[in-house]
């Protein structure tokens, strides 16, 4: 009887416990779940991320089946972004280009405003992409419980720099310049 070994609140529901655990679901190192979306052929999916001055946000994504997708991140000043806004009216932070079937990064020392992650499948005439992504954001990425490690090694870079490090260090001169990708 597992209830002798595991508290009911920690045991998955399918084993008789009360925990709605997501066994078998891919999660990030901190335990966050991925959002799933289908990006149809000849279309794009945008994910706006609201930020405040000095905070960070990290992202990870992958496509099922190993299908490639274009990916980029654009910055818009407070109040300047609305659904469907032209991307060239924002500032390109991570260059929109083919990213393969997966990617991840942590953008440091963000400005207040909206960062828009763009998953672009417009080049695909017939193949839709099953995309899964996760976003983690906060004020101090060096705090305990905020992972900057990934299966492929430490990640994280100040916006405008191409620094990859396991310890997040904001740039000495804040600001956003086009990033170098991930």
VEXNUVO-449892 format. One record per residue (C-alpha): y, x negated, z negated. Coordinates in nm, 2 decimals, always signed. Example, Ala and Ser with C-alpha at 12.3 -4.5 7.8 and 13.67 -1.06 7.14 Angstrom:
! residues 2
+--------+--------+--------+
:      Y :      X :      Z :
+--------+--------+--------+
:  -0.45 :  -1.23 :  -0.78 :
:  -0.11 :  -1.37 :  -0.71 :
+--------+--------+--------+
***
This chain:
! residues 182
+--------+--------+--------+
:      Y :      X :      Z :
+--------+--------+--------+
:  +0.00 :  +0.00 :  +0.00 :
:  +0.32 :  -0.16 :  +0.12 :
:  +0.54 :  +0.03 :  -0.13 :
:  +0.39 :  -0.21 :  -0.40 :
:  +0.54 :  -0.51 :  -0.21 :
:  +0.85 :  -0.37 :  -0.04 :
:  +1.13 :  -0.15 :  -0.18 :
:  +1.15 :  +0.19 :  -0.01 :
:  +1.51 :  +0.12 :  +0.11 :
:  +1.40 :  -0.20 :  +0.28 :
:  +1.09 :  -0.06 :  +0.44 :
:  +1.12 :  +0.07 :  +0.80 :
:  +1.10 :  +0.45 :  +0.83 :
:  +0.79 :  +0.43 :  +1.06 :
:  +0.61 :  +0.26 :  +0.77 :
:  +0.71 :  +0.52 :  +0.52 :
:  +1.03 :  +0.37 :  +0.39 :
:  +1.39 :  +0.49 :  +0.42 :
:  +1.54 :  +0.20 :  +0.63 :
:  +1.64 :  +0.30 :  +0.98 :
:  +1.56 :  -0.06 :  +1.10 :
:  +1.58 :  -0.14 :  +1.46 :
:  +1.26 :  -0.34 :  +1.49 :
:  +1.21 :  -0.49 :  +1.83 :
:  +1.58 :  -0.45 :  +1.92 :
:  +1.76 :  -0.77 :  +2.01 :
:  +2.05 :  -0.85 :  +1.77 :
:  +2.30 :  -1.13 :  +1.72 :
:  +2.26 :  -1.40 :  +1.45 :
:  +2.47 :  -1.18 :  +1.21 :
:  +2.25 :  -0.87 :  +1.28 :
:  +2.49 :  -0.68 :  +1.50 :
:  +2.33 :  -0.46 :  +1.77 :
:  +2.40 :  -0.48 :  +2.14 :
:  +2.56 :  -0.19 :  +2.34 :
:  +2.38 :  -0.09 :  +2.66 :
:  +2.55 :  +0.03 :  +2.97 :
:  +2.45 :  +0.06 :  +3.34 :
:  +2.70 :  -0.10 :  +3.58 :
:  +2.65 :  +0.08 :  +3.91 :
:  +2.66 :  -0.10 :  +4.24 :
:  +3.02 :  -0.15 :  +4.37 :
:  +3.17 :  -0.08 :  +4.03 :
:  +3.28 :  -0.25 :  +3.71 :
:  +3.27 :  -0.19 :  +3.34 :
:  +3.56 :  -0.28 :  +3.12 :
:  +3.55 :  -0.33 :  +2.74 :
:  +3.90 :  -0.34 :  +2.57 :
:  +3.91 :  -0.54 :  +2.24 :
:  +4.21 :  -0.48 :  +2.01 :
:  +4.32 :  -0.80 :  +1.83 :
:  +4.59 :  -0.91 :  +1.59 :
:  +4.76 :  -1.25 :  +1.57 :
:  +4.53 :  -1.54 :  +1.47 :
:  +4.20 :  -1.35 :  +1.48 :
:  +3.90 :  -1.45 :  +1.68 :
:  +3.65 :  -1.25 :  +1.88 :
:  +3.31 :  -1.35 :  +2.01 :
:  +3.09 :  -1.19 :  +2.27 :
:  +2.75 :  -1.22 :  +2.40 :
:  +2.59 :  -1.04 :  +2.70 :
:  +2.29 :  -1.04 :  +2.92 :
:  +2.15 :  -0.83 :  +3.20 :
:  +1.79 :  -0.70 :  +3.21 :
:  +1.58 :  -0.84 :  +3.49 :
:  +1.80 :  -1.16 :  +3.52 :
:  +2.04 :  -1.00 :  +3.76 :
:  +2.37 :  -1.19 :  +3.79 :
:  +2.71 :  -1.02 :  +3.73 :
:  +3.07 :  -1.14 :  +3.75 :
:  +3.25 :  -1.17 :  +3.41 :
:  +3.60 :  -1.24 :  +3.29 :
:  +3.84 :  -1.17 :  +3.01 :
:  +4.21 :  -1.07 :  +3.05 :
:  +4.48 :  -1.04 :  +2.79 :
:  +4.74 :  -0.76 :  +2.78 :
:  +5.04 :  -0.75 :  +2.54 :
:  +5.05 :  -0.47 :  +2.29 :
:  +5.09 :  -0.13 :  +2.47 :
:  +5.05 :  -0.29 :  +2.81 :
:  +4.69 :  -0.19 :  +2.88 :
:  +4.56 :  +0.15 :  +2.97 :
:  +4.23 :  +0.24 :  +3.14 :
:  +4.23 :  +0.15 :  +3.50 :
:  +4.52 :  -0.09 :  +3.47 :
:  +4.54 :  -0.36 :  +3.74 :
:  +4.38 :  -0.68 :  +3.60 :
:  +4.65 :  -0.90 :  +3.77 :
:  +4.91 :  -0.73 :  +3.54 :
:  +4.74 :  -0.91 :  +3.25 :
:  +4.67 :  -1.28 :  +3.19 :
:  +4.33 :  -1.42 :  +3.29 :
:  +4.19 :  -1.59 :  +2.98 :
:  +3.83 :  -1.64 :  +3.11 :
:  +3.81 :  -1.67 :  +3.49 :
:  +3.65 :  -1.38 :  +3.66 :
:  +3.35 :  -1.53 :  +3.83 :
:  +2.97 :  -1.50 :  +3.86 :
:  +2.83 :  -1.56 :  +3.52 :
:  +2.46 :  -1.55 :  +3.60 :
:  +2.26 :  -1.31 :  +3.39 :
:  +2.39 :  -1.40 :  +3.05 :
:  +2.69 :  -1.55 :  +2.87 :
:  +2.86 :  -1.60 :  +2.53 :
:  +3.17 :  -1.75 :  +2.38 :
:  +3.41 :  -1.72 :  +2.09 :
:  +3.78 :  -1.70 :  +2.17 :
:  +3.99 :  -1.84 :  +1.88 :
:  +4.35 :  -1.78 :  +1.77 :
:  +4.41 :  -1.46 :  +1.97 :
:  +4.75 :  -1.30 :  +2.02 :
:  +4.81 :  -0.94 :  +1.91 :
:  +4.73 :  -0.71 :  +2.20 :
:  +4.42 :  -0.61 :  +2.40 :
:  +4.17 :  -0.85 :  +2.55 :
:  +3.97 :  -0.68 :  +2.82 :
:  +3.62 :  -0.80 :  +2.90 :
:  +3.53 :  -0.72 :  +3.27 :
:  +3.18 :  -0.69 :  +3.40 :
:  +3.22 :  -0.67 :  +3.77 :
:  +2.94 :  -0.56 :  +4.00 :
:  +3.16 :  -0.47 :  +4.30 :
:  +3.00 :  -0.73 :  +4.52 :
:  +2.65 :  -0.57 :  +4.49 :
:  +2.60 :  -0.31 :  +4.76 :
:  +2.29 :  -0.15 :  +4.62 :
:  +2.18 :  -0.30 :  +4.29 :
:  +2.31 :  -0.16 :  +3.96 :
:  +2.29 :  -0.38 :  +3.65 :
:  +2.15 :  -0.29 :  +3.31 :
:  +2.39 :  -0.47 :  +3.09 :
:  +2.38 :  -0.53 :  +2.71 :
:  +2.67 :  -0.68 :  +2.52 :
:  +2.79 :  -0.73 :  +2.17 :
:  +3.14 :  -0.81 :  +2.03 :
:  +3.21 :  -0.96 :  +1.69 :
:  +3.57 :  -1.01 :  +1.57 :
:  +3.75 :  -1.11 :  +1.26 :
:  +4.02 :  -1.30 :  +1.09 :
:  +3.85 :  -1.62 :  +0.97 :
:  +3.54 :  -1.74 :  +1.17 :
:  +3.47 :  -2.01 :  +0.92 :
:  +3.40 :  -1.75 :  +0.65 :
:  +3.04 :  -1.72 :  +0.53 :
:  +2.84 :  -1.47 :  +0.73 :
:  +3.03 :  -1.52 :  +1.06 :
:  +2.80 :  -1.71 :  +1.28 :
:  +2.92 :  -1.94 :  +1.55 :
:  +2.57 :  -2.07 :  +1.63 :
:  +2.36 :  -1.94 :  +1.91 :
:  +2.01 :  -2.01 :  +2.03 :
:  +2.15 :  -2.26 :  +2.28 :
:  +2.37 :  -2.44 :  +2.02 :
:  +2.71 :  -2.41 :  +1.86 :
:  +2.98 :  -2.23 :  +2.05 :
:  +3.35 :  -2.15 :  +2.00 :
:  +3.67 :  -2.26 :  +2.17 :
:  +4.04 :  -2.22 :  +2.11 :
:  +4.20 :  -2.02 :  +2.39 :
:  +4.36 :  -2.27 :  +2.63 :
:  +4.12 :  -2.55 :  +2.52 :
:  +3.77 :  -2.64 :  +2.64 :
:  +3.65 :  -2.74 :  +2.29 :
:  +3.29 :  -2.64 :  +2.20 :
:  +3.22 :  -2.67 :  +1.83 :
:  +3.01 :  -2.52 :  +1.56 :
:  +3.31 :  -2.51 :  +1.32 :
:  +3.60 :  -2.30 :  +1.44 :
:  +3.93 :  -2.48 :  +1.44 :
:  +4.23 :  -2.29 :  +1.57 :
:  +4.45 :  -2.49 :  +1.82 :
:  +4.76 :  -2.66 :  +1.69 :
:  +4.97 :  -2.49 :  +1.95 :
:  +4.89 :  -2.11 :  +1.97 :
:  +4.89 :  -1.95 :  +2.31 :
:  +4.69 :  -1.84 :  +2.60 :
:  +4.63 :  -2.02 :  +2.92 :
:  +4.35 :  -1.95 :  +3.16 :
:  +4.02 :  -2.05 :  +3.01 :
:  +3.76 :  -2.27 :  +3.16 :
:  +3.48 :  -2.01 :  +3.13 :
:  +3.18 :  -2.06 :  +2.91 :
+--------+--------+--------+
***
